[in-house]
């Protein structure tokens, strides 16, 4: 979590007053960035990796379902395939 004074520095007009030229001209070295321990970065990366892997899995499932839909829809509409309703 950002420190209160850092939160104020990162809001509104303070952020907008930095132009690309200011950042390229070395002003970025004066920006107060929080120091993060490498162990904390690794911990966050491990947590995010779980979500990233789930995202990839979901995208694979979406592709599989889209292919199945594209194959079955014409057959259902033409009557080649019927789906019985549960009793």
CORUR-V140680 format. One record per run of one state. SS is the DSSP state (H for helix, E for strand, C for the rest). FROM is the first residue (numbers start at 1). TO is the last residue. Records with the same first field share a line. If there is no record, write none. Layout:
SS: FROM-TO / FROM-TO
//
This chain:
C: 1-3 / 10-11 / 17-19 / 25-26 / 31-37 / 79-87
H: 4-9 / 12-16 / 20-24 / 27-30 / 38-78
//
